[in-house]
Amino acid sequence: MARGIIVFGSPGSGTTTLGRAVAAQLGFAHFDLDDYLWRWDTEVPFTRSRPREERIAMLMGD
């Protein structure tokens, strides 16, 4: 049976920091949804989302 923990919260609330720490402590893989949804090549973060096909390809690769 697959096991995992989902940490969910508003942007800037520390969910990524908490998720990374918990994953490291428990030896789990860490997947940050922001990495799949948002493009980081913008001047202002969280303003340009990735195309659906790109998100699916990224998820299938992980």
PDB file of N, H, CA, C and O in Angstrom:
ATOM      1  N   MET A   1       0.842  -1.173   0.000  1.00  0.00           N
ATOM      2  CA  MET A   1       0.000   0.000   0.000  1.00  0.00           C
ATOM      3  C   MET A   1       0.894   1.245   0.000  1.00  0.00           C
ATOM      4  O   MET A   1       1.818   1.362   0.805  1.00  0.00           O
ATOM      5  N   ALA A   2       0.602   2.157  -0.908  1.00  0.00           N
ATOM      6  H   ALA A   2      -0.149   2.062  -1.562  1.00  0.00           H
ATOM      7  CA  ALA A   2       1.371   3.403  -0.986  1.00  0.00           C
ATOM      8  C   ALA A   2       1.062   4.276   0.219  1.00  0.00           C
ATOM      9  O   ALA A   2      -0.075   4.350   0.686  1.00  0.00           O
ATOM     10  N   ARG A   3       2.098   4.928   0.705  1.00  0.00           N
ATOM     11  H   ARG A   3       3.021   4.867   0.326  1.00  0.00           H
ATOM     12  CA  ARG A   3       1.928   5.831   1.840  1.00  0.00           C
ATOM     13  C   ARG A   3       2.423   7.207   1.458  1.00  0.00           C
ATOM     14  O   ARG A   3       3.348   7.342   0.656  1.00  0.00           O
ATOM     15  N   GLY A   4       1.826   8.206   2.015  1.00  0.00           N
ATOM     16  H   GLY A   4       1.075   8.097   2.666  1.00  0.00           H
ATOM     17  CA  GLY A   4       2.259   9.565   1.758  1.00  0.00           C
ATOM     18  C   GLY A   4       1.566  10.530   2.692  1.00  0.00           C
ATOM     19  O   GLY A   4       0.637  10.175   3.416  1.00  0.00           O
ATOM     20  N   ILE A   5       2.040  11.749   2.655  1.00  0.00           N
ATOM     21  H   ILE A   5       2.795  12.038   2.066  1.00  0.00           H
ATOM     22  CA  ILE A   5       1.461  12.821   3.451  1.00  0.00           C
ATOM     23  C   ILE A   5       1.228  13.992   2.519  1.00  0.00           C
ATOM     24  O   ILE A   5       2.103  14.339   1.726  1.00  0.00           O
ATOM     25  N   ILE A   6       0.069  14.596   2.605  1.00  0.00           N
ATOM     26  H   ILE A   6      -0.642  14.314   3.249  1.00  0.00           H
ATOM     27  CA  ILE A   6      -0.233  15.786   1.814  1.00  0.00           C
ATOM     28  C   ILE A   6      -0.260  16.977   2.760  1.00  0.00           C
ATOM     29  O   ILE A   6      -0.986  16.978   3.754  1.00  0.00           O
ATOM     30  N   VAL A   7       0.537  17.987   2.440  1.00  0.00           N
ATOM     31  H   VAL A   7       1.127  17.986   1.632  1.00  0.00           H
ATOM     32  CA  VAL A   7       0.545  19.237   3.201  1.00  0.00           C
ATOM     33  C   VAL A   7      -0.067  20.285   2.289  1.00  0.00           C
ATOM     34  O   VAL A   7       0.435  20.523   1.190  1.00  0.00           O
ATOM     35  N   PHE A   8      -1.143  20.910   2.734  1.00  0.00           N
ATOM     36  H   PHE A   8      -1.551  20.717   3.626  1.00  0.00           H
ATOM     37  CA  PHE A   8      -1.891  21.840   1.900  1.00  0.00           C
ATOM     38  C   PHE A   8      -2.036  23.167   2.630  1.00  0.00           C
ATOM     39  O   PHE A   8      -2.349  23.199   3.820  1.00  0.00           O
ATOM     40  N   GLY A   9      -1.809  24.258   1.913  1.00  0.00           N
ATOM     41  H   GLY A   9      -1.554  24.232   0.946  1.00  0.00           H
ATOM     42  CA  GLY A   9      -1.986  25.568   2.527  1.00  0.00           C
ATOM     43  C   GLY A   9      -1.856  26.676   1.508  1.00  0.00           C
ATOM     44  O   GLY A   9      -1.532  26.433   0.346  1.00  0.00           O
ATOM     45  N   SER A  10      -2.105  27.868   1.940  1.00  0.00           N
ATOM     46  H   SER A  10      -2.368  28.066   2.885  1.00  0.00           H
ATOM     47  CA  SER A  10      -2.039  29.048   1.074  1.00  0.00           C
ATOM     48  C   SER A  10      -0.600  29.354   0.683  1.00  0.00           C
ATOM     49  O   SER A  10       0.327  29.014   1.417  1.00  0.00           O
ATOM     50  N   PRO A  11      -0.403  30.002  -0.485  1.00  0.00           N
ATOM     51  CA  PRO A  11       0.947  30.410  -0.879  1.00  0.00           C
ATOM     52  C   PRO A  11       1.577  31.299   0.195  1.00  0.00           C
ATOM     53  O   PRO A  11       0.946  32.219   0.716  1.00  0.00           O
ATOM     54  N   GLY A  12       2.822  31.002   0.502  1.00  0.00           N
ATOM     55  H   GLY A  12       3.334  30.255   0.078  1.00  0.00           H
ATOM     56  CA  GLY A  12       3.545  31.797   1.491  1.00  0.00           C
ATOM     57  C   GLY A  12       3.313  31.379   2.928  1.00  0.00           C
ATOM     58  O   GLY A  12       3.818  32.025   3.847  1.00  0.00           O
ATOM     59  N   SER A  13       2.555  30.306   3.143  1.00  0.00           N
ATOM     60  H   SER A  13       2.145  29.781   2.397  1.00  0.00           H
ATOM     61  CA  SER A  13       2.238  29.887   4.512  1.00  0.00           C
ATOM     62  C   SER A  13       3.234  28.884   5.085  1.00  0.00           C
ATOM     63  O   SER A  13       3.110  28.477   6.241  1.00  0.00           O
ATOM     64  N   GLY A  14       4.225  28.482   4.284  1.00  0.00           N
ATOM     65  H   GLY A  14       4.326  28.812   3.345  1.00  0.00           H
ATOM     66  CA  GLY A  14       5.241  27.561   4.782  1.00  0.00           C
ATOM     67  C   GLY A  14       5.008  26.110   4.431  1.00  0.00           C
ATOM     68  O   GLY A  14       5.682  25.234   4.974  1.00  0.00           O
ATOM     69  N   THR A  15       4.076  25.828   3.540  1.00  0.00           N
ATOM     70  H   THR A  15       3.529  26.539   3.098  1.00  0.00           H
ATOM     71  CA  THR A  15       3.785  24.433   3.203  1.00  0.00           C
ATOM     72  C   THR A  15       4.965  23.747   2.528  1.00  0.00           C
ATOM     73  O   THR A  15       5.224  22.572   2.789  1.00  0.00           O
ATOM     74  N   THR A  16       5.679  24.453   1.672  1.00  0.00           N
ATOM     75  H   THR A  16       5.469  25.408   1.460  1.00  0.00           H
ATOM     76  CA  THR A  16       6.843  23.853   1.010  1.00  0.00           C
ATOM     77  C   THR A  16       7.934  23.551   2.028  1.00  0.00           C
ATOM     78  O   THR A  16       8.530  22.474   2.004  1.00  0.00           O
ATOM     79  N   THR A  17       8.195  24.493   2.915  1.00  0.00           N
ATOM     80  H   THR A  17       7.711  25.368   2.934  1.00  0.00           H
ATOM     81  CA  THR A  17       9.216  24.299   3.948  1.00  0.00           C
ATOM     82  C   THR A  17       8.860  23.120   4.841  1.00  0.00           C
ATOM     83  O   THR A  17       9.707  22.271   5.119  1.00  0.00           O
ATOM     84  N   LEU A  18       7.619  23.063   5.287  1.00  0.00           N
ATOM     85  H   LEU A  18       6.931  23.753   5.061  1.00  0.00           H
ATOM     86  CA  LEU A  18       7.173  21.961   6.137  1.00  0.00           C
ATOM     87  C   LEU A  18       7.214  20.640   5.381  1.00  0.00           C
ATOM     88  O   LEU A  18       7.677  19.632   5.915  1.00  0.00           O
ATOM     89  N   GLY A  19       6.736  20.639   4.150  1.00  0.00           N
ATOM     90  H   GLY A  19       6.360  21.457   3.716  1.00  0.00           H
ATOM     91  CA  GLY A  19       6.736  19.417   3.350  1.00  0.00           C
ATOM     92  C   GLY A  19       8.126  18.856   3.135  1.00  0.00           C
ATOM     93  O   GLY A  19       8.339  17.650   3.251  1.00  0.00           O
ATOM     94  N   ARG A  20       9.070  19.721   2.823  1.00  0.00           N
ATOM     95  H   ARG A  20       8.897  20.702   2.728  1.00  0.00           H
ATOM     96  CA  ARG A  20      10.463  19.274   2.641  1.00  0.00           C
ATOM     97  C   ARG A  20      11.028  18.688   3.930  1.00  0.00           C
ATOM     98  O   ARG A  20      11.690  17.651   3.908  1.00  0.00           O
ATOM     99  N   ALA A  21      10.767  19.349   5.043  1.00  0.00           N
ATOM    100  H   ALA A  21      10.229  20.192   5.061  1.00  0.00           H
ATOM    101  CA  ALA A  21      11.291  18.872   6.327  1.00  0.00           C
ATOM    102  C   ALA A  21      10.692  17.519   6.704  1.00  0.00           C
ATOM    103  O   ALA A  21      11.416  16.621   7.133  1.00  0.00           O
ATOM    104  N   VAL A  22       9.394  17.370   6.551  1.00  0.00           N
ATOM    105  H   VAL A  22       8.806  18.100   6.203  1.00  0.00           H
ATOM    106  CA  VAL A  22       8.731  16.105   6.885  1.00  0.00           C
ATOM    107  C   VAL A  22       9.222  14.991   5.964  1.00  0.00           C
ATOM    108  O   VAL A  22       9.508  13.885   6.422  1.00  0.00           O
ATOM    109  N   ALA A  23       9.319  15.280   4.673  1.00  0.00           N
ATOM    110  H   ALA A  23       9.086  16.179   4.301  1.00  0.00           H
ATOM    111  CA  ALA A  23       9.795  14.273   3.716  1.00  0.00           C
ATOM    112  C   ALA A  23      11.211  13.825   4.051  1.00  0.00           C
ATOM    113  O   ALA A  23      11.515  12.633   4.009  1.00  0.00           O
ATOM    114  N   ALA A  24      12.071  14.772   4.382  1.00  0.00           N
ATOM    115  H   ALA A  24      11.824  15.741   4.416  1.00  0.00           H
ATOM    116  CA  ALA A  24      13.456  14.424   4.727  1.00  0.00           C
ATOM    117  C   ALA A  24      13.505  13.571   5.992  1.00  0.00           C
ATOM    118  O   ALA A  24      14.251  12.594   6.053  1.00  0.00           O
ATOM    119  N   GLN A  25      12.726  13.932   6.984  1.00  0.00           N
ATOM    120  H   GLN A  25      12.120  14.726   6.934  1.00  0.00           H
ATOM    121  CA  GLN A  25      12.718  13.205   8.256  1.00  0.00           C
ATOM    122  C   GLN A  25      12.204  11.776   8.092  1.00  0.00           C
ATOM    123  O   GLN A  25      12.710  10.854   8.732  1.00  0.00           O
ATOM    124  N   LEU A  26      11.204  11.595   7.237  1.00  0.00           N
ATOM    125  H   LEU A  26      10.794  12.343   6.716  1.00  0.00           H
ATOM    126  CA  LEU A  26      10.582  10.275   7.071  1.00  0.00           C
ATOM    127  C   LEU A  26      11.144   9.474   5.903  1.00  0.00           C
ATOM    128  O   LEU A  26      10.775   8.317   5.700  1.00  0.00           O
ATOM    129  N   GLY A  27      12.044  10.097   5.131  1.00  0.00           N
ATOM    130  H   GLY A  27      12.344  11.036   5.295  1.00  0.00           H
ATOM    131  CA  GLY A  27      12.615   9.406   3.981  1.00  0.00           C
ATOM    132  C   GLY A  27      11.652   9.300   2.811  1.00  0.00           C
ATOM    133  O   GLY A  27      11.767   8.386   1.994  1.00  0.00           O
ATOM    134  N   PHE A  28      10.713  10.214   2.722  1.00  0.00           N
ATOM    135  H   PHE A  28      10.620  10.957   3.385  1.00  0.00           H
ATOM    136  CA  PHE A  28       9.735  10.238   1.630  1.00  0.00           C
ATOM    137  C   PHE A  28      10.235  11.134   0.506  1.00  0.00           C
ATOM    138  O   PHE A  28      11.066  12.015   0.728  1.00  0.00           O
ATOM    139  N   ALA A  29       9.732  10.910  -0.689  1.00  0.00           N
ATOM    140  H   ALA A  29       9.057  10.194  -0.869  1.00  0.00           H
ATOM    141  CA  ALA A  29       9.977  11.836  -1.797  1.00  0.00           C
ATOM    142  C   ALA A  29       9.132  13.084  -1.565  1.00  0.00           C
ATOM    143  O   ALA A  29       8.060  13.015  -0.963  1.00  0.00           O
ATOM    144  N   HIS A  30       9.617  14.213  -2.042  1.00  0.00           N
ATOM    145  H   HIS A  30      10.487  14.269  -2.532  1.00  0.00           H
ATOM    146  CA  HIS A  30       8.875  15.471  -1.900  1.00  0.00           C
ATOM    147  C   HIS A  30       8.494  15.988  -3.274  1.00  0.00           C
ATOM    148  O   HIS A  30       9.354  16.160  -4.138  1.00  0.00           O
ATOM    149  N   PHE A  31       7.223  16.234  -3.477  1.00  0.00           N
ATOM    150  H   PHE A  31       6.524  16.094  -2.776  1.00  0.00           H
ATOM    151  CA  PHE A  31       6.716  16.799  -4.727  1.00  0.00           C
ATOM    152  C   PHE A  31       5.977  18.081  -4.382  1.00  0.00           C
ATOM    153  O   PHE A  31       5.005  18.061  -3.627  1.00  0.00           O
ATOM    154  N   ASP A  32       6.434  19.187  -4.932  1.00  0.00           N
ATOM    155  H   ASP A  32       7.223  19.204  -5.546  1.00  0.00           H
ATOM    156  CA  ASP A  32       5.806  20.481  -4.677  1.00  0.00           C
ATOM    157  C   ASP A  32       4.902  20.825  -5.851  1.00  0.00           C
ATOM    158  O   ASP A  32       5.383  21.016  -6.968  1.00  0.00           O
ATOM    159  N   LEU A  33       3.623  20.905  -5.613  1.00  0.00           N
ATOM    160  H   LEU A  33       3.233  20.750  -4.706  1.00  0.00           H
ATOM    161  CA  LEU A  33       2.655  21.175  -6.669  1.00  0.00           C
ATOM    162  C   LEU A  33       2.961  22.470  -7.416  1.00  0.00           C
ATOM    163  O   LEU A  33       2.699  22.571  -8.615  1.00  0.00           O
ATOM    164  N   ASP A  34       3.510  23.455  -6.719  1.00  0.00           N
ATOM    165  H   ASP A  34       3.723  23.373  -5.746  1.00  0.00           H
ATOM    166  CA  ASP A  34       3.863  24.721  -7.375  1.00  0.00           C
ATOM    167  C   ASP A  34       4.837  24.507  -8.529  1.00  0.00           C
ATOM    168  O   ASP A  34       4.760  25.203  -9.542  1.00  0.00           O
ATOM    169  N   ASP A  35       5.747  23.555  -8.385  1.00  0.00           N
ATOM    170  H   ASP A  35       5.810  22.990  -7.562  1.00  0.00           H
ATOM    171  CA  ASP A  35       6.723  23.290  -9.451  1.00  0.00           C
ATOM    172  C   ASP A  35       6.050  22.777 -10.721  1.00  0.00           C
ATOM    173  O   ASP A  35       6.525  23.034 -11.827  1.00  0.00           O
ATOM    174  N   TYR A  36       4.961  22.063 -10.564  1.00  0.00           N
ATOM    175  H   TYR A  36       4.575  21.854  -9.665  1.00  0.00           H
ATOM    176  CA  TYR A  36       4.242  21.522 -11.716  1.00  0.00           C
ATOM    177  C   TYR A  36       3.271  22.535 -12.326  1.00  0.00           C
ATOM    178  O   TYR A  36       3.040  22.532 -13.535  1.00  0.00           O
ATOM    179  N   LEU A  37       2.715  23.385 -11.497  1.00  0.00           N
ATOM    180  H   LEU A  37       2.903  23.388 -10.514  1.00  0.00           H
ATOM    181  CA  LEU A  37       1.682  24.307 -11.965  1.00  0.00           C
ATOM    182  C   LEU A  37       2.236  25.616 -12.516  1.00  0.00           C
ATOM    183  O   LEU A  37       1.767  26.095 -13.549  1.00  0.00           O
ATOM    184  N   TRP A  38       3.217  26.196 -11.850  1.00  0.00           N
ATOM    185  H   TRP A  38       3.598  25.806 -11.011  1.00  0.00           H
ATOM    186  CA  TRP A  38       3.674  27.545 -12.199  1.00  0.00           C
ATOM    187  C   TRP A  38       4.996  27.551 -12.934  1.00  0.00           C
ATOM    188  O   TRP A  38       5.868  26.720 -12.681  1.00  0.00           O
ATOM    189  N   ARG A  39       5.134  28.499 -13.847  1.00  0.00           N
ATOM    190  H   ARG A  39       4.425  29.174 -14.052  1.00  0.00           H
ATOM    191  CA  ARG A  39       6.411  28.747 -14.524  1.00  0.00           C
ATOM    192  C   ARG A  39       7.214  29.689 -13.641  1.00  0.00           C
ATOM    193  O   ARG A  39       6.661  30.618 -13.054  1.00  0.00           O
ATOM    194  N   TRP A  40       8.506  29.453 -13.548  1.00  0.00           N
ATOM    195  H   TRP A  40       8.955  28.698 -14.025  1.00  0.00           H
ATOM    196  CA  TRP A  40       9.364  30.275 -12.689  1.00  0.00           C
ATOM    197  C   TRP A  40      10.210  31.246 -13.494  1.00  0.00           C
ATOM    198  O   TRP A  40      11.070  31.923 -12.930  1.00  0.00           O
ATOM    199  N   ASP A  41       9.985  31.330 -14.797  1.00  0.00           N
ATOM    200  H   ASP A  41       9.286  30.780 -15.255  1.00  0.00           H
ATOM    201  CA  ASP A  41      10.764  32.244 -15.639  1.00  0.00           C
ATOM    202  C   ASP A  41      10.042  33.585 -15.816  1.00  0.00           C
ATOM    203  O   ASP A  41      10.169  34.232 -16.856  1.00  0.00           O
ATOM    204  N   THR A  42       9.293  33.989 -14.807  1.00  0.00           N
ATOM    205  H   THR A  42       9.189  33.463 -13.962  1.00  0.00           H
ATOM    206  CA  THR A  42       8.577  35.256 -14.846  1.00  0.00           C
ATOM    207  C   THR A  42       9.144  36.190 -13.785  1.00  0.00           C
ATOM    208  O   THR A  42       9.727  35.746 -12.796  1.00  0.00           O
ATOM    209  N   GLU A  43       8.967  37.477 -14.002  1.00  0.00           N
ATOM    210  H   GLU A  43       8.493  37.838 -14.806  1.00  0.00           H
ATOM    211  CA  GLU A  43       9.470  38.455 -13.033  1.00  0.00           C
ATOM    212  C   GLU A  43       8.705  38.366 -11.712  1.00  0.00           C
ATOM    213  O   GLU A  43       9.291  38.475 -10.635  1.00  0.00           O
ATOM    214  N   VAL A  44       7.403  38.169 -11.811  1.00  0.00           N
ATOM    215  H   VAL A  44       6.927  38.080 -12.687  1.00  0.00           H
ATOM    216  CA  VAL A  44       6.560  38.044 -10.620  1.00  0.00           C
ATOM    217  C   VAL A  44       6.107  36.589 -10.520  1.00  0.00           C
ATOM    218  O   VAL A  44       5.481  36.074 -11.447  1.00  0.00           O
ATOM    219  N   PRO A  45       6.418  35.915  -9.399  1.00  0.00           N
ATOM    220  CA  PRO A  45       6.029  34.506  -9.277  1.00  0.00           C
ATOM    221  C   PRO A  45       4.516  34.316  -9.222  1.00  0.00           C
ATOM    222  O   PRO A  45       3.771  35.238  -8.890  1.00  0.00           O
ATOM    223  N   PHE A  46       4.079  33.107  -9.553  1.00  0.00           N
ATOM    224  H   PHE A  46       4.684  32.358  -9.823  1.00  0.00           H
ATOM    225  CA  PHE A  46       2.666  32.709  -9.498  1.00  0.00           C
ATOM    226  C   PHE A  46       1.786  33.529 -10.446  1.00  0.00           C
ATOM    227  O   PHE A  46       0.623  33.792 -10.139  1.00  0.00           O
ATOM    228  N   THR A  47       2.333  33.933 -11.593  1.00  0.00           N
ATOM    229  H   THR A  47       3.278  33.719 -11.843  1.00  0.00           H
ATOM    230  CA  THR A  47       1.538  34.721 -12.537  1.00  0.00           C
ATOM    231  C   THR A  47       1.344  34.027 -13.882  1.00  0.00           C
ATOM    232  O   THR A  47       0.476  34.425 -14.659  1.00  0.00           O
ATOM    233  N   ARG A  48       2.134  33.004 -14.165  1.00  0.00           N
ATOM    234  H   ARG A  48       2.839  32.681 -13.534  1.00  0.00           H
ATOM    235  CA  ARG A  48       2.032  32.321 -15.458  1.00  0.00           C
ATOM    236  C   ARG A  48       2.075  30.813 -15.232  1.00  0.00           C
ATOM    237  O   ARG A  48       3.090  30.266 -14.801  1.00  0.00           O
ATOM    238  N   SER A  49       0.968  30.157 -15.527  1.00  0.00           N
ATOM    239  H   SER A  49       0.144  30.602 -15.877  1.00  0.00           H
ATOM    240  CA  SER A  49       0.916  28.713 -15.302  1.00  0.00           C
ATOM    241  C   SER A  49       1.470  27.955 -16.505  1.00  0.00           C
ATOM    242  O   SER A  49       1.524  28.466 -17.624  1.00  0.00           O
ATOM    243  N   ARG A  50       1.875  26.727 -16.231  1.00  0.00           N
ATOM    244  H   ARG A  50       1.831  26.313 -15.322  1.00  0.00           H
ATOM    245  CA  ARG A  50       2.372  25.853 -17.290  1.00  0.00           C
ATOM    246  C   ARG A  50       1.195  25.325 -18.104  1.00  0.00           C
ATOM    247  O   ARG A  50       0.101  25.157 -17.564  1.00  0.00           O
ATOM    248  N   PRO A  51       1.400  25.062 -19.387  1.00  0.00           N
ATOM    249  CA  PRO A  51       0.342  24.419 -20.179  1.00  0.00           C
ATOM    250  C   PRO A  51       0.034  23.024 -19.615  1.00  0.00           C
ATOM    251  O   PRO A  51       0.909  22.372 -19.045  1.00  0.00           O
ATOM    252  N   ARG A  52      -1.185  22.587 -19.775  1.00  0.00           N
ATOM    253  H   ARG A  52      -1.896  23.116 -20.238  1.00  0.00           H
ATOM    254  CA  ARG A  52      -1.627  21.291 -19.246  1.00  0.00           C
ATOM    255  C   ARG A  52      -0.730  20.151 -19.710  1.00  0.00           C
ATOM    256  O   ARG A  52      -0.357  19.290 -18.913  1.00  0.00           O
ATOM    257  N   GLU A  53      -0.385  20.140 -20.985  1.00  0.00           N
ATOM    258  H   GLU A  53      -0.688  20.839 -21.632  1.00  0.00           H
ATOM    259  CA  GLU A  53       0.441  19.059 -21.530  1.00  0.00           C
ATOM    260  C   GLU A  53       1.813  19.018 -20.851  1.00  0.00           C
ATOM    261  O   GLU A  53       2.352  17.941 -20.594  1.00  0.00           O
ATOM    262  N   GLU A  54       2.364  20.182 -20.566  1.00  0.00           N
ATOM    263  H   GLU A  54       1.925  21.056 -20.775  1.00  0.00           H
ATOM    264  CA  GLU A  54       3.668  20.247 -19.898  1.00  0.00           C
ATOM    265  C   GLU A  54       3.565  19.720 -18.469  1.00  0.00           C
ATOM    266  O   GLU A  54       4.449  19.000 -18.007  1.00  0.00           O
ATOM    267  N   ARG A  55       2.494  20.076 -17.774  1.00  0.00           N
ATOM    268  H   ARG A  55       1.776  20.661 -18.150  1.00  0.00           H
ATOM    269  CA  ARG A  55       2.296  19.588 -16.401  1.00  0.00           C
ATOM    270  C   ARG A  55       2.185  18.069 -16.382  1.00  0.00           C
ATOM    271  O   ARG A  55       2.794  17.408 -15.541  1.00  0.00           O
ATOM    272  N   ILE A  56       1.407  17.519 -17.309  1.00  0.00           N
ATOM    273  H   ILE A  56       0.912  18.056 -17.992  1.00  0.00           H
ATOM    274  CA  ILE A  56       1.230  16.066 -17.365  1.00  0.00           C
ATOM    275  C   ILE A  56       2.557  15.376 -17.647  1.00  0.00           C
ATOM    276  O   ILE A  56       2.883  14.376 -17.008  1.00  0.00           O
ATOM    277  N   ALA A  57       3.322  15.898 -18.592  1.00  0.00           N
ATOM    278  H   ALA A  57       3.058  16.711 -19.112  1.00  0.00           H
ATOM    279  CA  ALA A  57       4.622  15.303 -18.919  1.00  0.00           C
ATOM    280  C   ALA A  57       5.553  15.330 -17.714  1.00  0.00           C
ATOM    281  O   ALA A  57       6.266  14.359 -17.460  1.00  0.00           O
ATOM    282  N   MET A  58       5.553  16.426 -16.975  1.00  0.00           N
ATOM    283  H   MET A  58       4.974  17.215 -17.182  1.00  0.00           H
ATOM    284  CA  MET A  58       6.398  16.521 -15.779  1.00  0.00           C
ATOM    285  C   MET A  58       5.979  15.496 -14.728  1.00  0.00           C
ATOM    286  O   MET A  58       6.824  14.818 -14.143  1.00  0.00           O
ATOM    287  N   LEU A  59       4.682  15.388 -14.492  1.00  0.00           N
ATOM    288  H   LEU A  59       3.996  15.939 -14.967  1.00  0.00           H
ATOM    289  CA  LEU A  59       4.186  14.441 -13.495  1.00  0.00           C
ATOM    290  C   LEU A  59       4.487  12.999 -13.890  1.00  0.00           C
ATOM    291  O   LEU A  59       4.852  12.186 -13.041  1.00  0.00           O
ATOM    292  N   MET A  60       4.340  12.683 -15.158  1.00  0.00           N
ATOM    293  H   MET A  60       4.044  13.344 -15.848  1.00  0.00           H
ATOM    294  CA  MET A  60       4.621  11.325 -15.627  1.00  0.00           C
ATOM    295  C   MET A  60       6.106  11.001 -15.511  1.00  0.00           C
ATOM    296  O   MET A  60       6.476   9.840 -15.335  1.00  0.00           O
ATOM    297  N   GLY A  61       6.954  12.013 -15.608  1.00  0.00           N
ATOM    298  H   GLY A  61       6.654  12.956 -15.751  1.00  0.00           H
ATOM    299  CA  GLY A  61       8.394  11.809 -15.472  1.00  0.00           C
ATOM    300  C   GLY A  61       8.832  11.568 -14.039  1.00  0.00           C
ATOM    301  O   GLY A  61       9.888  10.982 -13.800  1.00  0.00           O
ATOM    302  N   ASP A  62       8.029  12.018 -13.086  1.00  0.00           N
ATOM    303  H   ASP A  62       7.172  12.495 -13.280  1.00  0.00           H
ATOM    304  CA  ASP A  62       8.371  11.833 -11.675  1.00  0.00           C
ATOM    305  C   ASP A  62       7.674  10.604 -11.168  1.00  0.00           C
ATOM    306  O   ASP A  62       7.817  10.252  -9.997  1.00  0.00           O
TER     307      ASP A  62
END
